[in-house]
């Protein structure tokens, strides 16, 4: 850690009435828990997205017969796009938490 980060950790530790080493250790442990939570959220969102695509694949014939496919496909495409953006953010943070928890803890301190 550089001096600015050490100063910030010491100030936070003083506010919480603990030592800087203890506070840093807690933040590093929290990184792993955040990574696990983000991994579960990523997997849940992936299952929902895949279920939606399977639903579309199975019901495409019925929607084609009714002739109302444009709005349906646009809605699912929009939802897939939003889900992909959220999954990228969750995945990036989960990987950061697992590979380099100190970097995640530093990011949390600087925010």
Protein Blocks (a to p, Z undefined) as FASTA:
>chain_A
ZZklmmmmmmmmmmnopafklmmmmmmmmmmmmmmmmmmmmmmmmmmmmmmmmmmmmmmm
mmmmnopmmmmmmmmmmmmmmmmmmmmmmmmmmmmmmmmmmlmmmmmmmZZ
